């Protein structure tokens, strides 16, 4: 079976058909004949399928860069980033500072939005409904419900179906990814281990997801039903994922990517694009490194281009990485929000 037997638009139609049917029923005054829809139809009006799902698809093949101010955002845009992610502190600094990490200052986010032309994303704490509402009201292009920030709710993620703005969530395996999609995520990314400059955990997570996808494709229908119960997601989503041979939303790599070769590696493993956190702006050559990572991501399957990108930076100027094995269990960010 070919990986892309269905287009993203057909996948989109699958996900949002029910919501659109509900809208038609409500507008036609037929709600009384469909009592099972009454509860769900009390939710706020949701964005159309094209808006919520198409925006992440348009980022495919590109690089999203973490920034903390207008200067960094300008560097990212000039380097060819497809979007920026605004934080109060870069993941490396969040790790070093400790304490409670929250969403960025809305004033800073607004300054960035008014200063560049590419999309602007921002992070919220896991489960923090109102940080997300604030960002949606502000007008960001996408929200990352992120384990980099201190979780507001240890047991529940945000119900993303209640928002018009698309969301991205991190995942370490296929089950976690499908649970986040069930909650309304329009994009998935690996968690990796943020702020370390060490790509090993992102590699592990991407390999796990790809292995589980291959296994899922080999299952019989009754076995997929069992797998859906194990993952705690609708069997229709499991069936669709098996038919596609991939996640039904774009799947980016994030967590520890610090060099052009890191970015190319993650694309080779099956990522649809790259998030770079601390790797660029904790280095001593951010402008060149940003350009190089964008180049390596775009031409990951051309070794000569990746070599060219790698030559654009100096390893002596890379951020000081952290050995994952030296982190205590309570210091790991990737385990938040499982």
LUMNUFI-983596 format. One line per 10 residues: for each residue x, y, z of N, C-alpha, C. Coordinates in pm, whole numbers, padded with zeros to 5 digits, m for minus. Layout:
# residues N
X,Y,Z,X,Y,Z,X,Y,Z; ...;
//
This chain:
# residues 338
00085,m00121,00000,00000,00000,00000,00088,00126,00000; 00060,00219,m00087,00137,00341,m00092,00106,00429,00028; 00210,00502,00074,00193,00586,00192,00088,00693,00171; 00085,00752,00052,m00005,00864,00029,m00120,00826,m00065; m00189,00717,m00033,m00308,00682,m00111,m00417,00787,m00094; m00417,00852,00022,m00511,00960,00046,m00433,01090,00057; m00489,01197,00004,m00424,01327,00018,m00456,01384,00156; m00382,01488,00193,m00411,01553,00320,m00552,01613,00320; m00597,01655,00203,m00732,01714,00198,m00837,01607,00225; m00814,01486,00177,m00908,01378,00204,m00905,01339,00351;
m00786,01340,00408,m00775,01314,00552,m00848,01421,00630; m00830,01545,00585,m00896,01657,00650,m01048,01638,00647; m01097,01598,00533,m01241,01577,00519,m01290,01472,00617; m01210,01366,00636,m01247,01262,00731,m01262,01320,00871; m01163,01399,00912,m01162,01450,01049,m01274,01548,01077; m01305,01630,00980,m01397,01740,01007,m01537,01722,00951; m01559,01611,00880,m01691,01590,00821,m01801,01592,00927; m01777,01526,01039,m01878,01520,01143,m01910,01659,01196; m01806,01740,01220,m01828,01876,01270,m01908,01958,01169; m01877,01940,01040,m01949,02016,00938,m02094,01969,00927;
m02116,01839,00943,m02253,01787,00942,m02333,01847,01057; m02267,01858,01171,m02335,01917,01287,m02377,02061,01257; m02288,02135,01191,m02320,02273,01158,m02441,02280,01065; m02443,02192,00965,m02555,02190,00870,m02686,02158,00942; m02681,02059,01031,m02800,02018,01106,m02852,02134,01190; m02757,02203,01255,m02797,02314,01341,m02860,02427,01260; m02795,02463,01148,m02845,02573,01066,m02979,02541,01002; m03003,02412,00975,m03129,02372,00911,m03242,02354,01011; m03213,02372,01139,m03316,02358,01241,m03360,02216,01263; m03271,02121,01235,m03305,01979,01247,m03245,01914,01372;
m03199,01995,01464,m03129,01942,01580,m03216,01848,01662; m03348,01875,01665,m03436,01792,01746,m03440,01648,01696; m03406,01627,01568,m03407,01492,01512,m03274,01419,01536; m03175,01493,01588,m03043,01434,01614,m02999,01469,01755; m03068,01414,01856,m03037,01451,01994,m02894,01418,02035; m02832,01321,01967,m02695,01284,02005,m02596,01396,01976; m02636,01495,01892,m02546,01605,01859,m02564,01725,01953; m02667,01724,02034,m02701,01844,02109,m02589,01891,02201; m02531,01799,02274,m02427,01837,02369,m02306,01897,02298; m02259,01828,02194,m02140,01874,02124,m02163,02008,02053;
m02286,02030,02007,m02314,02152,01932,m02316,02277,02020; m02304,02259,02150,m02297,02374,02239,m02156,02434,02241; m02060,02362,02178,m01925,02413,02173,m01919,02538,02087; m01819,02625,02110,m01805,02744,02026,m01784,02706,01880; m01815,02798,01791,m01794,02772,01648,m01647,02740,01623; m01623,02638,01544,m01487,02595,01519,m01441,02640,01382; m01308,02648,01364,m01255,02687,01235,m01290,02582,01131; m01292,02623,01007,m01321,02528,00900,m01207,02427,00890; m01235,02317,00825,m01135,02213,00810,m01013,02265,00735; m01033,02345,00633,m00923,02396,00554,m00826,02478,00641;
m00881,02564,00726,m00797,02651,00807,m00718,02570,00909; m00785,02485,00984,m00720,02416,01095,m00617,02315,01047; m00644,02248,00938,m00552,02144,00895,m00454,02192,00789; m00494,02286,00707,m00407,02330,00598,m00288,02409,00648; m00306,02489,00752,m00194,02571,00798,m00071,02487,00834; m00086,02382,00917,00033,02300,00945,00092,02234,00821; 00006,02194,00727,00055,02129,00605,00146,02224,00527; 00112,02353,00530,00192,02451,00456,00330,02472,00519; 00350,02427,00642,00482,02438,00706,00572,02320,00670; 00513,02221,00603,00584,02096,00572,00713,02123,00495;
00821,02058,00537,00949,02074,00471,01030,02193,00519; 00978,02265,00618,01044,02386,00666,01095,02377,00808; 01146,02490,00856,01203,02499,00990,01128,02605,01070; 01085,02569,01190,01025,02662,01285,01129,02689,01394; 01158,02815,01420,01264,02851,01514,01209,02916,01640; 01259,02871,01756,01225,02934,01883,01294,03070,01893; 01219,03172,01934,01275,03306,01951,01219,03368,02079; 01291,03467,02130,01245,03535,02252,01224,03684,02231; 01261,03736,02113,01248,03880,02088,01244,03908,01939; 01224,04035,01905,01211,04075,01765,01341,04052,01689;
01454,04078,01752,01583,04061,01685,01602,03915,01639; 01573,03822,01727,01587,03681,01692,01484,03642,01585; 01364,03694,01596,01260,03664,01497,01300,03713,01359; 01365,03827,01353,01410,03883,01225,01519,03795,01165; 01611,03746,01249,01715,03654,01201,01651,03529,01143; 01550,03476,01213,01481,03355,01168,01414,03378,01032; 01344,03490,01019,01276,03519,00893,01376,03534,00779; 01484,03607,00804,01585,03629,00699,01654,03499,00658; 01659,03403,00751,01723,03275,00721,01633,03181,00641; 01504,03214,00634,01412,03130,00559,01325,03040,00643;
01314,03067,00773,01225,02989,00859,01081,03003,00810; 01003,02897,00823,00862,02903,00780,00774,02965,00888; 00825,02972,01012,00750,03031,01123,00845,03047,01241; 00803,03124,01340,00878,03134,01465,00787,03094,01581; 00850,03047,01687,00780,03011,01810,00831,03103,01921; 00743,03186,01976,00785,03285,02074,00775,03228,02216; 00885,03238,02289,00890,03193,02428,00943,03307,02515; 00922,03293,02646,00982,03386,02741,01132,03358,02752; 01168,03228,02756,01307,03185,02760,01324,03069,02664; 01442,03055,02606,01472,02938,02526,01475,02815,02616;
01445,02696,02561,01439,02575,02644,01563,02553,02731; 01682,02583,02678,01806,02568,02756,01801,02656,02880; 01754,02780,02864,01745,02873,02975,01633,02836,03072; 01524,02780,03019,01417,02730,03106,01471,02621,03197; 01548,02532,03140,01607,02421,03217,01702,02475,03325; 01784,02572,03288,01881,02626,03383,01815,02711,03491; 01709,02784,03455,01645,02875,03550,01562,02802,03655; 01501,02689,03615,01413,02618,03707,01287,02699,03736; 01222,02672,03847,01100,02743,03882,00985,02707,03789; 00889,02798,03777,00771,02777,03693,00788,02850,03560;
00779,02778,03450,00789,02837,03317,00649,02854,03260; 00616,02976,03219,00482,03008,03169,00487,03058,03025; 00371,03090,02970,00365,03145,02834,00442,03277,02828; 00483,03315,02708,00557,03439,02689,00468,03560,02713; 00531,03672,02737,00463,03800,02755,00386,03834,02628; 00254,03854,02636,00176,03888,02516,00227,04012,02444; 00286,04105,02519,00341,04225,02456,00458,04191,02364; 00542,04097,02409,00655,04054,02327,00605,03979,02203; 00507,03892,02223,00451,03817,02110,00393,03914,02007; 00322,04014,02056,00261,04113,01965,00367,04192,01890;
00476,04226,01958,00587,04298,01892,00644,04214,01779; 00661,04085,01805,00713,03995,01701,00614,03987,01585; 00485,03972,01616,00383,03963,01512,00383,04087,01423; 00410,04203,01482,00407,04328,01407,00538,04357,01334; 00639,04271,01356,00772,04299,01302,00815,04207,01188; 00748,04093,01174,00786,03997,01070,00663,03958,00989; 00687,03891,00876,00577,03855,00788,00544,03706,00790; 00632,03624,00849,00604,03480,00856,00515,03450,00976; 00450,03333,00980,00361,03300,01091,00431,03301,01227; 00353,03336,01329,00403,03341,01466,00326,03243,01552;
00398,03153,01617,00341,03057,01709,00384,03092,01851; 00321,03032,01949,00361,03052,02087,00322,02930,02170; 00392,02912,02281,00370,02796,02367,00278,02829,02483; 00201,02727,02526,00123,02735,02650,00155,02613,02735; 00123,02623,02862,00143,02509,02951,00039,02400,02923; 00080,02277,02939,m00011,02164,02920,m00133,02181,03011; m00251,02174,02950,m00375,02183,03027,m00419,02323,03062; m00343,02426,03021,m00379,02563,03060,m00470,02625,02954; m00599,02601,02971,m00702,02645,02876,m00694,02795,02853; m00672,02873,02959,m00681,03017,02941,m00555,03081,02887;
m00441,03021,02905,m00325,03071,02831,m00352,03056,02681; m00413,02943,02645,m00445,02920,02503,m00550,03020,02454; m00651,03050,02537,m00753,03147,02499,m00692,03286,02479; m00597,03321,02566,m00530,03450,02554,m00455,03459,02421; m00384,03352,02387,m00307,03352,02262,m00398,03353,02140; m00508,03279,02147,m00602,03280,02035,m00660,03420,02016; m00695,03485,02126,m00749,03621,02120,m00645,03718,02066; m00519,03696,02101,m00410,03780,02053,m00392,03766,01902; m00422,03647,01850,m00414,03626,01706,m00293,03550,01657; m00232,03467,01743,m00119,03386,01696,m00167,03287,01592;
m00074,03238,01511,m00110,03149,01401,m00121,03004,01445; m00055,02967,01555,m00059,02830,01604,m00015,02828,01749; m00066,02731,01826,m00032,02718,01968,00034,02584,01992; 00143,02587,02066,00213,02464,02106,00181,02438,02253; 00104,02330,02278,00078,02289,02416,00200,02209,02460; 00292,02275,02530,00429,02227,02535,00476,02179,02672; 00550,02069,02669,00614,02014,02789,00735,02096,02832; 00780,02191,02748,00890,02278,02787,00848,02368,02904; 00722,02408,02904,00669,02490,03013,00617,02399,03125; 00603,02456,03242,00558,02380,03359,00410,02344,03342;
00375,02215,03342,00234,02177,03321,00141,02243,03422; 00027,02290,03374,m00076,02344,03462,m00169,02234,03511; m00180,02128,03433,m00268,02016,03467,m00192,01887,03436; m00167,01809,03538,m00088,01687,03522,m00166,01573,03456; m00298,01586,03449,m00380,01475,03400,m00456,01504,03272; m00479,01632,03241,m00563,01665,03126,m00494,01762,03032; m00505,01733,02903,m00462,01829,02801,m00580,01918,02764; m00551,02024,02693,m00655,02116,02646,m00742,02047,02542; m00873,02069,02548,m00963,02023,02443,m00950,02119,02326; m00869,02081,02232,m00832,02172,02123,m00943,02192,02020;
m01047,02106,02026,m01160,02121,01934,m01239,02249,01963; m01223,02306,02080,m01297,02426,02116,m01232,02553,02063; m01121,02540,01994,m01047,02656,01946,m01049,02665,01794; m01038,02787,01744,m01026,02807,01600,m00880,02796,01555; m00787,02830,01642,m00646,02827,01608,m00595,02682,01613; m00508,02641,01521,m00454,02505,01525,m00353,02488,01638; m00337,02363,01682,m00245,02329,01790,m00142,02228,01743; m00024,02232,01805,00077,02128,01790,00105,02070,01928; 00126,01940,01933,00160,01870,02057,00280,01779,02034; 00353,01752,02141,00464,01659,02134,00419,01517,02165;
00496,01420,02115,00466,01279,02141,00594,01198,02134; 00599,01094,02218,00716,01005,02219,00688,00873,02147; 00560,00845,02121,00525,00721,02052,00392,00739,01981; 00350,00637,01908,00230,00647,01826,00104,00665,01909; 00092,00593,02020,m00026,00606,02104,m00044,00747,02156; 00066,00806,02203,00059,00943,02254,00022,01040,02142; 00078,01019,02023,00046,01105,01910,m00102,01098,01874; m00158,00977,01869,m00298,00961,01832,m00392,01017,01940; m00351,01008,02066,m00434,01068,02173,m00439,01220,02157; m00327,01280,02123,m00325,01425,02104,m00408,01465,01980;
m00403,01384,01875,m00484,01412,01756,m00632,01399,01789; m00665,01300,01871,m00805,01283,01915,m00853,01406,01990; m00762,01472,02063,m00797,01594,02137,m00805,01717,02047; m00766,01701,01919,m00777,01812,01826,m00647,01868,01773; m00533,01807,01803,m00405,01858,01753,m00400,01847,01601; m00351,01952,01536,m00338,01954,01390,m00196,01924,01344; m00104,01913,01439,00035,01882,01410,00093,01808,01530; 00183,01714,01501,00255,01643,01606,00405,01669,01586; 00479,01668,01694,00625,01677,01687,00683,01578,01787; 00805,01535,01764,00872,01456,01866,00896,01544,01988;
00904,01483,02104,00938,01561,02224,01089,01579,02235; 01165,01471,02204,01308,01480,02226,01334,01514,02372; 01445,01578,02399,01469,01634,02533,01511,01779,02513; 01414,01872,02529,01437,02013,02495,01553,02076,02573; 01620,02167,02507,01723,02247,02573,01853,02175,02599; 01874,02060,02537,01996,01984,02562,02097,01994,02449; 02052,02030,02330,02142,02026,02215,02183,01884,02180; 02106,01789,02227,02135,01646,02208,02018,01583,02134; 02041,01542,02011,01933,01496,01924,01892,01352,01951; 01962,01282,02040,01941,01137,02057,01798,01100,02096;
01733,01179,02181,01597,01146,02223,01497,01170,02111; 01518,01273,02031,01430,01296,01916,01443,01181,01816; 01564,01133,01797,01586,01017,01710,01510,00896,01764; 01522,00872,01893,01453,00759,01956,01302,00768,01935; 01246,00885,01959,01102,00902,01948,01053,00885,01805; 01128,00939,01709,01088,00925,01570,01096,00780,01526; 01199,00710,01567,01213,00569,01531,01101,00484,01593; 01062,00516,01714,00953,00443,01780,00823,00462,01703; 00792,00586,01667,00669,00615,01594,00668,00543,01459; 00779,00549,01387,00785,00486,01254,00774,00334,01265;
00836,00276,01366,00827,00131,01387,00683,00091,01419; 00618,00168,01506,00480,00135,01544,00384,00154,01427; 00414,00249,01339,00332,00266,01219,00343,00144,01128; 00464,00093,01111,00482,m00026,01027,00409,m00146,01086; 00415,m00158,01218,00345,m00268,01285,00194,m00253,01269; 00145,m00131,01281,00001,m00106,01270,m00051,m00144,01132; 00027,m00117,01030,m00015,m00146,00893,m00030,m00297,00868; 00037,m00378,00949,00033,m00523,00929,m00081,m00591,01006; m00153,m00514,01089,m00256,m00574,01173,m00386,m00599,01098; m00456,m00703,01139,m00591,m00731,01090,m00690,m00635,01156;
m00810,m00618,01098,m00907,m00524,01154,m00936,m00547,01303; m00955,m00673,01342,m00984,m00699,01484,m00864,m00668,01573; m00744,m00681,01517,m00624,m00646,01593,m00609,m00496,01607; m00652,m00423,01504,m00649,m00277,01513,m00749,m00226,01616; m00861,m00295,01630,m00958,m00260,01733,m00896,m00274,01871; m00823,m00382,01892,m00754,m00403,02019,m00649,m00294,02042; m00579,m00257,01935,m00477,m00153,01946,m00540,m00018,01979; m00658,00008,01923,m00727,00133,01953,m00762,00141,02101; m00805,00028,02157,m00835,00025,02300,m00709,00049,02383; m00599,m00011,02337,m00472,00008,02408,m00429,00155,02405;
m00444,00218,02289,m00405,00358,02273,m00508,00455,02331; m00629,00405,02359,m00739,00488,02411,m00780,00595,02309; m00796,00551,02184,m00838,00641,02076,m00944,00571,01992; m01020,00646,01911,m01122,00583,01825,m01059,00486,01725; m01125,00375,01701,m01073,00277,01606,m01068,00336,01465; m01157,00430,01433,m01155,00492,01301,m01024,00565,01277; m00971,00627,01382,m00843,00696,01369,m00729,00597,01349; m00735,00486,01418,m00634,00381,01401,m00641,00324,01259; m00762,00298,01210,m00779,00245,01075,m00725,00343,00970; m00756,00470,00988,m00709,00571,00893,m00557,00578,00893;
m00498,00575,01011,m00352,00582,01023,m00287,00461,00955; m00347,00344,00974,m00295,00223,00910,m00306,00234,00757; m00416,00289,00709,m00436,00302,00564,m00336,00400,00503; m00310,00510,00575,m00215,00609,00526,m00071,00562,00535; m00044,00481,00637,00094,00440,00663,00176,00550,00726; 00110,00647,00785,00175,00760,00851,00071,00827,00941; 00117,00922,01022,00021,01000,01099,m00067,01080,01004; m00194,01098,01038,m00283,01173,00950,m00268,01325,00962; m00169,01370,01037,m00132,01511,01043,00018,01520,01023; 00069,01639,00995,00213,01653,00976,00286,01623,01107;
00404,01565,01094,00482,01520,01209,00622,01579,01201; 00649,01679,01283,00778,01746,01284,00872,01684,01388; 00999,01715,01374,01099,01671,01472,01138,01789,01560; 01153,01764,01689,01192,01869,01783,01266,01807,01899; 01345,01889,01966,01412,01844,02087,01557,01807,02065; 01648,01903,02085,01791,01873,02078,01856,01892,01942; 01784,01945,01845,01842,01965,01711,01930,02090,01714; 02060,02073,01684,02155,02183,01701,02241,02209,01578; 02244,02118,01481,02329,02135,01364,02251,02102,01237; 02302,02143,01121,02239,02106,00995,02229,01954,00978;
02333,01882,01018,02332,01736,01007,02222,01676,01094; 02199,01735,01213,02089,01689,01300,01956,01701,01227; 01935,01816,01163,01809,01840,01092,01794,01742,00976; 01900,01721,00900,01894,01627,00788,01866,01485,00837; 01925,01448,00949,01902,01315,01006,01755,01294,01038; 01692,01393,01101,01552,01379,01140,01461,01375,01018; 01495,01449,00914,01417,01441,00790,01433,01304,00726; 01553,01250,00728,01579,01117,00673,01501,01010,00748; 01481,01030,00878,01407,00934,00959,01256,00942,00936; 01211,01046,00867,01069,01054,00834,00996,01178,00882;
01068,01274,00938,01004,01398,00984,00955,01479,00865; 00845,01553,00886,00792,01641,00782,00853,01781,00788; 00923,01810,00895,00984,01942,00913,01055,01944,01047; 01110,02060,01082,01199,02071,01197,01159,02188,01287; 01158,02164,01417,01155,02270,01518,01296,02279,01577; 01351,02400,01582,01480,02420,01647,01459,02510,01767; 01495,02460,01885,01476,02536,02008,01597,02620,02042; 01682,02564,02127,01798,02641,02174,01916,02634,02078; 01913,02539,01985,02030,02510,01902,02084,02628,01825; 01996,02721,01783,02042,02835,01704,02087,02950,01793;
02000,02995,01881,02030,03118,01954,02109,03097,02084; 02143,02975,02117,02239,02949,02223,02377,02919,02165; 02387,02923,02032,02517,02907,01966,02583,03044,01955; 02709,03045,01909,02781,03170,01892,02775,03221,01748; 02701,03149,01662,02688,03190,01522,02543,03175,01476; 02448,03241,01543,02305,03218,01514,02263,03248,01372; 02316,03357,01311,02273,03391,01176,02313,03283,01077; 02439,03241,01082,02486,03138,00990,02422,03003,01019; 02404,02973,01146,02346,02844,01183,02200,02835,01138; 02128,02944,01150,01989,02945,01105,01981,02919,00955;
02066,02987,00879,02070,02966,00734,02106,02822,00700; 02204,02768,00772,02254,02634,00744,02149,02527,00774; 02077,02543,00884,01975,02443,00920,01859,02446,00822; 01821,02565,00777,01716,02575,00675,01760,02506,00546; 01885,02528,00506,01937,02466,00384,01939,02314,00395; 01989,02263,00508,01998,02118,00527,01861,02053,00534; 01764,02123,00590,01628,02070,00598,01564,02062,00460; 01583,02166,00382,01523,02170,00248,01586,02067,00154; 01717,02041,00170,01788,01950,00080,01848,01832,00157; 01771,01779,00251,01822,01672,00336,01862,01547,00258;
01801,01527,00142,01830,01408,00063,01939,01431,m00041; 02008,01544,m00030,02122,01574,m00118,02245,01592,m00029; 02326,01487,m00010,02440,01495,00082,02534,01613,00055; 02550,01649,m00072,02638,01761,m00104,02586,01892,m00045; 02454,01908,m00046,02395,02028,00012,02406,02028,00164; 02389,01911,00225,02403,01902,00370,02547,01931,00411; 02641,01883,00332,02782,01914,00357,02806,02064,00347; 02750,02125,00243,02762,02270,00227,02707,02343,00350; 02592,02296,00397,02531,02357,00516,02619,02339,00639; 02672,02219,00655,02756,02190,00771,02883,02276,00772;
02935,02305,00652,03054,02389,00642,03027,02535,00674; 02899,02573,00676,02864,02711,00705,02876,02745,00852; 02887,02643,00938,02895,02666,01081,03028,02612,01135; 03058,02651,01257,03177,02599,01324,03133,02521,01447; 03180,02397,01460,03141,02317,01575,03185,02382,01705; 03294,02458,01700,03342,02525,01821,03245,02632,01869; 03152,02672,01781,03055,02775,01818,02917,02716,01849; 02905,02584,01846,02777,02520,01879,02746,02537,02027; 02616,02528,02060,02578,02536,02201,02639,02419,02277; 02668,02443,02405,02719,02336,02489,02606,02237,02517;
02620,02116,02470,02514,02017,02486,02513,01955,02624; 02404,01882,02651,02388,01813,02779,02371,01664,02752; 02448,01583,02821,02435,01438,02809,02307,01395,02881; 02214,01334,02807,02085,01295,02863,02103,01205,02985; 02206,01123,02984,02229,01028,03094,02264,01098,03224; 02302,01225,03216,02336,01299,03337,02215,01365,03402; 02102,01363,03333,01981,01426,03387,01911,01332,03485; 01862,01387,03592,01783,01310,03688,01642,01290,03631; 01573,01184,03672,01437,01159,03620,01345,01280,03632; 01354,01352,03743,01266,01468,03762,01306,01587,03675;
01422,01580,03610,01465,01689,03522,01423,01668,03377; 01371,01551,03347,01329,01523,03210,01198,01595,03177; 01197,01670,03067,01075,01740,03024,00986,01649,02940; 01044,01552,02871,00968,01469,02778,00861,01384,02844; 00873,01360,02974,00775,01274,03042,00652,01353,03088; 00654,01484,03070,00539,01564,03110,00422,01544,03014; 00304,01533,03070,00184,01527,02987,00166,01401,02907; 00207,01286,02962,00190,01160,02890,00044,01120,02882;
//
